[in-house]
Amino acid sequence: MIRRCVQIAAFGLLVYLLVGVSFPPGHVFDPNSLSDAETLPVELFLWLDPLVGVSAVIAARIVAIAIVASAAVILLCIIMPRVFCGWICPMGALIDAFDWLVGRWTRPIHQRPGRWWTRARYGVLGVVIGASLFGVMLAGFVAPLVVLTRGSVFTIGRVQGGAARGWETLTPAGWAVWISAGILAGTLLVGLLGRRFWCRVLCPSGALLSLASGGRIYERRVNSNCTGCGKCVDTCAFGAVNDDFTTRHGACAFCRTCSAICPAEAISFANRLSSPGGKPARTGRRAAIAAMLVGAGAGGAVKWALAHQGARKQSRFIRPPGSVAEEQFLALCVQCGQCVQVCPGPVLHPAGLDAGLDALWTPIVIPTHAACHPDCNFCTQVCPTGAIQPLSLEQKRSFVMGVAKIDTSICLPHCGAEDCRLCYDECTAAGYDAIEMREIKLDIGDIDEGAFSDMERDAMSKIEAPFITDKCVGCGLCEYRCHSQRVINTKSLPRSAIIVHPPETNR
C-alpha cells in the first residue's frame, strides 16, 4: 500500500508539473508565470531518468546538469536495487495501471522469468550508449520518462493548448506527433505480453540500474521457512523470482510485494553482507557489450553520412534562444518536448522526419506561426540536459537566434508599390530597434513635362523602406507580422517579405 501511494504521488506530481506548471497562460502573458508556479523544476523527472544524464554526458563530452540527478538515482539503486523502477518511476505507475485495467478484461500471456530474450533491455541500453560514443543521441527514443513526457506534451498538451489558446494556434499533427504517441502507446500495449513487459524486457534505464545492482547493499532473501507455494513467482511483476524461489537480483525492483504475500514469512530484504546466499544474477553484460559495439558502429555510420552530406540539413532550422552549437545541440537534446510545452506563442514546434532521425522532435522556431516574445525565457529554464542554456531575460534579448533578411523583390516599399512600416513598428515596439526606415530612390519612368511639379516628381521618386541592422536577434516578430497581415489578412503578398534565417555562424 505504501508503494502504491508513493507511485500515485510521483505520477500525480509529473502530471501537475506538465499540465499545471509548465503550460503557459492562454490569454494574458506574464513573464513571471513559470517562475512563480515552479516550486519544483518542471524537468525534475527528466533529470531522474538515469539514461538521460549518462547518454548526454557521453554524447556531448561535457558534464550535463542531468548527470547529477541521474547519479543520485544510480547510487540509490546501488543501496536498494531498482527501487526507482518499483517505487518512483511515473512510467512504471502508468504501466501498472494499464496492466491492472487490461487484467480485468484480458489474460496477458504468461512469460516465465529468466528466458534469454528477457535480457533484450541490455541490448537496447548497449545500442543507446554505443551510439552516444559517436555523439548520436538515441535516448529520446527509448528513455521511459522522455517517452512519457514527450507523448504527454504532443497529445494532452496539444488538446490543452487548443482549448486555452484556440485551435488555430496548433500546427497540423505531423509525423512527429504520431510517432511520439505511437511509441508511448507501444510501451503500454506490450503489457499484453505480460505484466511490466516494458520494464522487464525492453527498458534501457531499468537495464542501467540493473547493472548498478551488482554493487547492491540490500537484497531479497529466502529462508528455510519457504514451503514452495509459488505465490512469489506469480505475484512478481518484474520476473525477479526464479523457479527455485531464489532471486534474480538484476531484475528485483525492491517492491516487497512477494514478502507481503508470502504465507510462511520466508522472504526478507536484508543487508547483503549479513548472510550469504541467493542465485547470482545474469545481468546480460555480454549482450550489453555486443549491443554497445553495434550502437557504436551505427553511430559512426550516421556521423560519416552526415559528414559527407556537406552542410547539415538541420542548419536551415532556427533553434530556441540559448541553444548551443548545432552539433552539440543534437548530442544533448533528448527530444523531450518540454521546451515546446512551455512556449506561450507557441513559436517552438517539434521537427519532423524531414529533419532526419537524429533531429526528430527537436525544437525549431517557426516565425510565420508565432514570434518569440521579448519578455519570455521559459524554454531556457526547462531543458534537462543543457542543449538550451539558462538565460536571464536580459541575456535572452541579446541572444542571436537568427538574422532577418528582406526580400526586396516583393517587399512593398522596396518595390515602390506602397508605404509599409509593419516590421519596423513591431521591432521598435519590442525594444530591439533592429530595423531602420531609410529613404530609397524609385524609378518613376518618363513623365510628360508639366504633368507634375518638380516637388511632386521628387516626392514620387522617393519612399522609405525597411533595412535590417546588426542589432537583429532573429526573434521573428517582423516575419510573423508581415505574414499575418500581408499574406493572410490582405493577401497582398504571396509570402512574407521578411524572413528570419539561421545565424550565419554556428554559435
C-alpha positions as CSV (number, residue, x, y, z in Angstrom):
1,M,0.0,0.0,0.0
2,I,2.8,2.4,0.8
3,R,4.5,1.7,-2.5
4,R,1.2,2.4,-4.4
5,C,0.8,5.7,-2.6
6,V,4.4,6.7,-3.5
7,Q,3.7,5.7,-7.1
8,I,0.5,7.7,-7.3
9,A,2.1,10.7,-5.7
10,A,5.0,10.6,-8.2
11,F,2.7,10.2,-11.1
12,G,0.5,13.0,-9.9
13,L,3.5,15.3,-9.4
14,L,4.6,14.6,-13.0
15,V,1.1,15.5,-14.3
16,Y,1.0,18.6,-12.2
17,L,4.4,19.8,-13.5
18,L,3.4,19.1,-17.1
19,V,-0.1,20.4,-17.1
20,G,-0.3,22.8,-14.2
21,V,3.1,24.4,-14.1
22,S,4.8,24.2,-17.5
23,F,1.8,25.1,-19.6
24,P,1.8,28.9,-20.1
25,P,-1.3,31.1,-19.7
26,G,-3.7,31.1,-22.6
27,H,-4.8,34.7,-22.8
28,V,-2.6,37.0,-20.7
29,F,1.2,36.7,-20.9
30,D,3.0,37.1,-17.7
31,P,6.8,36.8,-17.8
32,N,6.9,35.6,-14.2
33,S,4.2,32.9,-14.6
34,L,6.6,30.0,-14.9
35,S,9.0,31.0,-12.1
36,D,6.0,31.8,-9.8
37,A,4.5,28.4,-10.3
38,E,7.7,26.4,-10.3
39,T,8.1,25.2,-6.7
40,L,9.9,22.2,-8.3
41,P,11.7,22.3,-11.6
42,V,9.4,21.0,-14.4
43,E,12.3,18.9,-15.8
44,L,12.7,17.1,-12.5
45,F,11.6,13.7,-13.7
46,L,13.7,14.0,-16.9
47,W,16.7,14.6,-14.6
48,L,15.8,11.5,-12.7
49,D,15.8,9.2,-15.7
50,P,19.3,7.8,-15.4
51,L,19.7,7.2,-19.1
52,V,19.2,10.9,-19.9
53,G,22.1,12.1,-17.9
54,V,24.5,9.3,-18.8
55,S,23.9,9.4,-22.6
56,A,24.1,13.2,-22.6
57,V,27.4,13.2,-20.9
58,I,28.8,10.6,-23.3
59,A,27.4,12.1,-26.5
60,A,28.3,15.7,-25.8
61,R,31.5,15.1,-23.9
62,I,30.5,17.6,-21.2
63,V,29.1,17.4,-17.7
64,A,25.4,17.9,-18.3
65,I,23.3,19.0,-15.4
66,A,21.1,15.9,-15.7
67,I,24.0,13.7,-14.6
68,V,23.7,15.0,-11.0
69,A,20.2,13.6,-10.5
70,S,21.0,10.5,-12.6
71,A,23.9,9.7,-10.4
72,A,21.7,10.1,-7.3
73,V,19.2,7.6,-8.7
74,I,22.0,5.2,-9.6
75,L,23.5,5.5,-6.1
76,L,20.1,4.9,-4.6
77,C,19.6,1.8,-6.6
78,I,23.0,0.5,-5.5
79,I,21.7,0.5,-2.0
80,M,18.3,-0.9,-3.0
81,P,18.3,-2.4,-6.5
82,R,15.9,-0.8,-9.0
83,V,13.9,0.9,-6.2
84,F,13.4,3.8,-8.6
85,C,11.6,1.4,-11.1
86,G,9.3,-0.1,-8.4
87,W,8.5,2.9,-6.4
88,I,9.1,6.3,-8.1
89,C,9.1,6.0,-11.9
90,P,5.8,7.5,-13.3
91,M,6.1,5.4,-16.4
92,G,6.1,2.3,-14.1
93,A,3.0,3.6,-12.3
94,L,1.2,4.1,-15.6
95,I,2.2,0.7,-16.8
96,D,0.9,-0.8,-13.6
97,A,-2.4,1.0,-14.1
98,F,-2.6,-0.3,-17.6
99,D,-1.8,-3.8,-16.6
100,W,-4.4,-3.7,-13.9
101,L,-7.0,-2.4,-16.4
102,V,-6.0,-5.0,-19.1
103,G,-6.0,-7.7,-16.5
104,R,-9.7,-7.1,-15.8
105,W,-10.7,-7.8,-19.4
106,T,-7.9,-9.9,-20.9
107,R,-5.4,-12.5,-19.7
108,P,-1.9,-11.4,-20.5
109,I,0.4,-14.1,-21.9
110,H,2.4,-15.6,-19.1
111,Q,6.1,-15.2,-19.5
112,R,8.5,-17.4,-17.5
113,P,11.3,-15.4,-15.9
114,G,14.9,-15.9,-16.9
115,R,14.4,-16.5,-20.7
116,W,17.2,-15.2,-22.9
117,W,15.0,-12.6,-24.5
118,T,14.2,-11.0,-21.2
119,R,17.7,-9.5,-21.3
120,A,16.9,-7.6,-24.5
121,R,16.9,-4.4,-22.4
122,Y,20.7,-4.7,-22.1
123,G,20.9,-4.8,-25.8
124,V,18.8,-1.6,-26.1
125,L,21.0,0.0,-23.5
126,G,24.1,-1.0,-25.4
127,V,22.8,0.5,-28.6
128,V,22.0,3.8,-26.9
129,I,25.3,4.1,-25.1
130,G,27.3,2.8,-28.2
131,A,25.7,5.5,-30.4
132,S,26.4,8.1,-27.7
133,L,30.1,7.4,-28.1
134,F,29.9,8.9,-31.6
135,G,27.7,11.8,-30.4
136,V,24.4,10.4,-31.7
137,M,21.6,10.8,-29.1
138,L,19.2,7.9,-29.2
139,A,18.0,8.1,-25.6
140,G,15.0,10.2,-26.7
141,F,13.5,7.2,-28.5
142,V,13.6,4.8,-25.5
143,A,14.3,6.5,-22.2
144,P,11.0,5.9,-20.3
145,L,10.5,9.3,-18.8
146,V,11.4,11.1,-22.1
147,V,8.9,8.9,-23.9
148,L,6.2,9.7,-21.3
149,T,6.9,13.4,-21.2
150,R,7.0,13.9,-25.0
151,G,4.0,11.7,-25.5
152,S,2.0,13.7,-23.0
153,V,3.2,17.1,-24.5
154,F,2.3,16.1,-28.0
155,T,-1.1,14.6,-27.1
156,I,-2.6,16.1,-23.9
157,G,-0.5,19.2,-24.3
158,R,-2.0,19.8,-27.8
159,V,-5.5,19.4,-26.5
160,Q,-4.7,21.8,-23.6
161,G,-3.2,24.3,-26.0
162,G,-6.0,24.2,-28.5
163,A,-8.6,24.6,-25.7
164,A,-6.8,27.5,-24.0
165,R,-5.4,29.5,-26.9
166,G,-7.5,28.5,-29.8
167,W,-7.2,25.5,-32.2
168,E,-5.9,27.8,-34.9
169,T,-2.7,28.2,-32.9
170,L,-1.8,24.5,-33.4
171,T,0.2,23.3,-36.3
172,P,-1.0,20.2,-38.1
173,A,-0.3,16.9,-36.3
174,G,2.5,15.6,-38.5
175,W,4.7,12.5,-38.2
176,A,6.5,13.9,-35.2
177,V,3.3,13.8,-33.2
178,W,2.0,10.5,-34.4
179,I,5.4,8.7,-33.9
180,S,5.7,10.0,-30.4
181,A,2.2,9.0,-29.5
182,G,2.8,5.6,-31.1
183,I,5.9,4.9,-29.1
184,L,4.1,5.8,-25.8
185,A,1.2,3.6,-26.7
186,G,3.5,0.8,-27.6
187,T,5.2,0.9,-24.2
188,L,1.7,0.2,-22.7
189,L,0.4,-2.2,-25.3
190,V,3.3,-4.6,-24.9
191,G,1.8,-5.2,-21.5
192,L,-0.5,-7.6,-23.3
193,L,2.5,-10.0,-23.4
194,G,2.9,-9.9,-19.7
195,R,2.9,-7.6,-16.7
196,R,5.5,-4.9,-16.7
197,F,6.7,-6.3,-20.0
198,W,8.3,-3.0,-21.0
199,C,10.1,-2.7,-17.7
200,R,11.3,-6.4,-17.6
201,V,12.3,-6.8,-21.2
202,L,12.9,-3.5,-23.0
203,C,13.5,-0.6,-20.7
204,P,17.2,0.6,-21.1
205,S,17.0,2.8,-18.0
206,G,16.0,-0.2,-15.9
207,A,18.9,-2.2,-17.5
208,L,21.3,0.6,-16.4
209,L,20.0,0.3,-12.9
210,S,20.2,-3.5,-13.0
211,L,23.9,-3.2,-13.9
212,A,24.3,-0.9,-10.9
213,S,22.7,-3.5,-8.7
214,G,25.9,-5.5,-8.8
215,G,27.1,-3.3,-6.0
216,R,23.9,-3.5,-4.0
217,I,23.9,-3.3,-0.2
218,Y,20.4,-4.7,0.4
219,E,18.8,-7.6,-1.4
220,R,15.9,-10.1,-1.3
221,R,16.5,-13.3,0.8
222,V,14.5,-16.5,1.1
223,N,15.0,-18.6,4.2
224,S,14.3,-22.2,5.1
225,N,10.7,-21.5,6.0
226,C,9.8,-21.4,2.3
227,T,7.1,-24.0,1.5
228,G,7.4,-23.8,-2.3
229,C,3.9,-22.5,-2.7
230,G,4.9,-20.4,-5.8
231,K,2.9,-17.3,-4.8
232,C,6.0,-15.1,-5.0
233,V,6.7,-16.3,-8.6
234,D,3.1,-15.5,-9.6
235,T,2.9,-12.1,-7.9
236,C,6.3,-10.7,-9.1
237,A,5.7,-8.3,-12.0
238,F,9.4,-7.9,-12.7
239,G,10.2,-11.6,-13.2
240,A,12.7,-11.4,-10.4
241,V,11.9,-14.8,-8.7
242,N,13.4,-17.9,-10.2
243,D,11.7,-21.3,-10.3
244,D,13.5,-22.3,-7.2
245,F,12.3,-19.1,-5.5
246,T,15.7,-17.6,-5.3
247,T,16.3,-14.0,-6.6
248,R,17.3,-12.6,-10.0
249,H,18.9,-9.6,-8.4
250,G,19.3,-7.7,-11.6
251,A,15.5,-7.8,-12.1
252,C,14.3,-7.2,-8.5
253,A,12.8,-3.8,-8.0
254,F,12.6,-4.0,-4.2
255,C,8.8,-3.6,-4.3
256,R,8.4,-6.1,-1.5
257,T,5.2,-7.5,-3.0
258,C,6.5,-11.0,-2.7
259,S,7.2,-10.7,1.1
260,A,3.8,-9.2,1.7
261,I,2.0,-12.2,0.1
262,C,4.3,-15.0,1.4
263,P,2.2,-17.1,3.9
264,A,5.3,-18.6,5.5
265,E,7.1,-15.2,6.0
266,A,10.1,-16.7,4.4
267,I,11.1,-13.6,2.4
268,S,13.0,-10.7,3.8
269,F,15.1,-7.8,2.4
270,A,18.3,-7.8,4.3
271,N,21.9,-6.4,4.2
272,R,23.8,-8.3,1.6
273,L,26.8,-8.8,3.8
274,S,24.7,-10.1,6.7
275,S,24.2,-13.6,5.2
276,P,25.4,-15.4,2.1
277,G,23.1,-16.9,-0.4
278,G,21.0,-16.1,-3.5
279,K,21.4,-17.1,-7.0
280,P,23.8,-14.8,-8.9
281,A,22.0,-12.6,-11.4
282,R,22.7,-12.9,-15.1
283,T,22.8,-9.3,-16.0
284,G,23.4,-9.8,-19.7
285,R,26.7,-7.9,-19.7
286,R,27.9,-9.8,-22.8
287,A,24.7,-8.8,-24.6
288,A,25.1,-5.2,-23.5
289,I,28.7,-5.1,-24.7
290,A,27.8,-6.6,-28.1
291,A,24.9,-4.2,-28.5
292,M,27.2,-1.3,-27.5
293,L,29.5,-2.3,-30.3
294,V,26.6,-2.4,-32.7
295,G,25.4,1.0,-31.5
296,A,28.9,2.5,-31.8
297,G,29.0,1.2,-35.4
298,A,25.6,2.7,-36.2
299,G,26.6,6.0,-34.6
300,G,29.8,6.1,-36.5
301,A,27.9,5.3,-39.8
302,V,25.5,8.2,-39.1
303,K,28.3,10.6,-38.3
304,W,30.1,9.5,-41.5
305,A,27.0,10.0,-43.6
306,L,26.4,13.5,-42.1
307,A,30.0,14.5,-42.7
308,H,29.7,13.6,-46.4
309,Q,26.5,15.5,-46.8
310,G,28.3,18.8,-46.6
311,A,26.1,21.3,-44.7
312,R,23.7,19.5,-42.4
313,K,20.0,19.6,-43.2
314,Q,19.3,20.9,-39.7
315,S,21.3,24.1,-40.4
316,R,18.3,25.5,-42.1
317,F,16.3,25.4,-38.8
318,I,16.2,28.2,-36.2
319,R,16.8,26.9,-32.7
320,P,15.4,28.4,-29.5
321,P,17.3,31.2,-27.7
322,G,20.1,29.8,-25.5
323,S,20.7,26.8,-27.8
324,V,24.3,25.6,-28.0
325,A,26.1,25.0,-31.4
326,E,24.1,22.7,-33.7
327,E,26.3,19.6,-33.4
328,Q,26.4,19.7,-29.7
329,F,22.7,20.6,-29.6
330,L,21.9,17.4,-31.3
331,A,24.2,15.4,-29.0
332,L,22.5,16.9,-25.9
333,C,18.8,17.3,-26.9
334,V,16.8,14.2,-25.8
335,Q,13.7,15.4,-27.7
336,C,11.5,15.5,-24.7
337,G,9.3,18.4,-25.9
338,Q,9.4,20.2,-22.6
339,C,10.5,23.5,-24.3
340,V,7.6,23.2,-26.7
341,Q,5.2,22.8,-23.8
342,V,6.3,26.0,-22.0
343,C,6.4,28.2,-25.2
344,P,3.5,30.6,-24.9
345,G,3.3,31.6,-28.6
346,P,3.8,28.9,-29.5
347,V,6.8,29.7,-31.7
348,L,8.5,26.4,-30.9
349,H,7.4,23.2,-32.7
350,P,8.9,19.7,-33.0
351,A,10.9,19.0,-36.1
352,G,9.5,16.3,-38.3
353,L,11.0,13.5,-40.3
354,D,12.3,15.9,-42.9
355,A,14.9,17.0,-40.3
356,G,16.4,13.5,-40.2
357,L,16.0,10.9,-37.5
358,D,18.8,12.4,-35.3
359,A,16.8,15.7,-35.2
360,L,13.3,14.3,-35.0
361,W,11.2,16.1,-32.2
362,T,14.0,18.6,-31.6
363,P,12.6,22.2,-31.2
364,I,12.5,24.6,-34.1
365,V,11.3,28.1,-34.4
366,I,8.5,28.8,-36.9
367,P,8.1,32.6,-37.1
368,T,5.2,32.5,-39.5
369,H,3.2,30.7,-36.8
370,A,4.2,33.0,-33.9
371,A,7.1,35.2,-32.7
372,C,9.4,34.8,-29.8
373,H,8.1,37.1,-27.1
374,P,10.8,39.6,-25.9
375,D,9.8,39.0,-22.2
376,C,9.8,35.2,-22.3
377,N,12.7,33.0,-21.4
378,F,10.6,29.9,-20.4
379,C,12.3,27.5,-22.9
380,T,15.7,28.4,-21.5
381,Q,14.6,27.4,-18.0
382,V,13.4,23.8,-18.6
383,C,15.9,22.0,-20.7
384,P,17.1,18.9,-18.7
385,T,20.4,18.4,-20.4
386,G,21.7,21.9,-21.3
387,A,21.0,21.8,-25.0
388,I,19.3,25.1,-24.3
389,Q,21.3,27.1,-21.8
390,P,19.5,29.0,-19.0
391,L,19.3,32.7,-19.8
392,S,18.0,35.7,-17.9
393,L,15.6,38.0,-19.8
394,E,18.4,40.4,-20.5
395,Q,20.6,37.7,-21.9
396,K,17.8,36.2,-23.9
397,R,17.0,39.6,-25.6
398,S,20.6,39.8,-26.8
399,F,21.0,36.1,-27.9
400,V,21.1,35.8,-31.7
401,M,18.7,33.1,-32.7
402,G,18.9,34.1,-36.4
403,V,19.0,37.0,-38.8
404,A,16.1,38.6,-40.6
405,K,16.5,39.3,-44.3
406,I,14.3,41.3,-46.6
407,D,13.2,40.0,-50.0
408,T,13.4,43.3,-51.9
409,S,11.7,41.7,-54.9
410,I,8.4,41.5,-53.1
411,C,8.7,44.0,-50.2
412,L,6.0,46.6,-50.9
413,P,8.1,49.8,-50.2
414,H,11.2,48.3,-51.9
415,C,9.1,47.6,-54.9
416,G,7.6,51.1,-54.7
417,A,4.1,49.6,-54.5
418,E,3.0,51.3,-51.3
419,D,4.2,52.5,-47.9
420,C,4.6,49.8,-45.3
421,R,6.2,50.0,-41.8
422,L,4.8,46.9,-40.2
423,C,8.1,45.2,-39.5
424,Y,9.7,48.4,-38.3
425,D,6.8,49.2,-35.9
426,E,6.9,45.7,-34.5
427,C,10.6,45.7,-33.9
428,T,10.6,49.1,-32.4
429,A,7.7,48.4,-30.1
430,A,9.6,45.3,-28.8
431,G,12.7,47.4,-28.0
432,Y,15.1,45.7,-30.4
433,D,15.4,48.7,-32.8
434,A,17.0,46.3,-35.3
435,I,15.1,47.7,-38.4
436,E,15.6,51.2,-39.8
437,M,13.5,53.0,-42.3
438,R,15.7,54.6,-44.9
439,E,14.8,56.7,-48.0
440,I,15.4,55.0,-51.3
441,K,15.0,56.2,-54.9
442,L,12.4,54.8,-57.2
443,D,12.4,54.6,-60.9
444,I,9.3,56.6,-62.0
445,G,10.0,56.3,-65.7
446,D,9.3,59.0,-68.2
447,I,6.6,61.5,-67.2
448,D,5.3,64.2,-69.6
449,E,6.8,67.6,-68.9
450,G,4.5,69.7,-66.9
451,A,2.3,66.8,-65.7
452,F,3.7,67.2,-62.2
453,S,5.7,69.9,-60.4
454,D,9.4,69.3,-59.5
455,M,8.4,68.9,-55.9
456,E,5.7,66.3,-56.8
457,R,8.1,64.4,-59.1
458,D,10.7,64.4,-56.3
459,A,8.2,63.1,-53.8
460,M,7.1,60.3,-56.2
461,S,10.7,59.2,-56.7
462,K,11.4,58.6,-53.0
463,I,10.0,56.2,-50.4
464,E,11.0,54.9,-47.0
465,A,11.9,51.2,-46.9
466,P,13.0,48.9,-44.1
467,F,16.6,47.8,-43.7
468,I,17.9,45.2,-41.2
469,T,20.8,46.4,-38.9
470,D,23.3,44.3,-37.0
471,K,21.1,44.5,-33.9
472,C,18.8,41.8,-35.2
473,V,18.5,38.7,-32.9
474,G,16.1,36.8,-35.1
475,C,13.1,36.9,-32.8
476,G,10.7,36.6,-35.7
477,L,8.3,39.4,-34.8
478,C,8.8,41.1,-38.1
479,E,8.2,37.9,-40.1
480,Y,5.1,37.0,-38.1
481,R,3.6,40.5,-38.5
482,C,4.3,40.6,-42.3
483,H,3.0,37.1,-42.8
484,S,-0.2,37.5,-40.7
485,Q,-1.1,40.9,-42.1
486,R,0.1,40.9,-45.7
487,V,-0.1,37.2,-46.6
488,I,-3.1,36.0,-44.5
489,N,-5.3,39.1,-44.0
490,T,-4.9,41.4,-47.0
491,K,-3.4,38.7,-49.3
492,S,-1.2,41.4,-50.9
493,L,1.9,39.2,-50.8
494,P,2.4,35.6,-51.8
495,R,4.7,35.1,-48.9
496,S,6.4,37.1,-46.1
497,A,8.7,39.7,-47.5
498,I,11.0,39.5,-44.4
499,I,12.2,36.0,-43.4
500,V,14.4,35.0,-40.4
501,H,17.2,32.7,-41.3
502,P,19.6,30.7,-39.1
503,P,22.6,32.7,-38.0
504,E,25.5,32.8,-40.5
505,T,27.9,31.4,-37.9
506,N,27.4,28.3,-35.9
507,R,27.3,29.5,-32.3
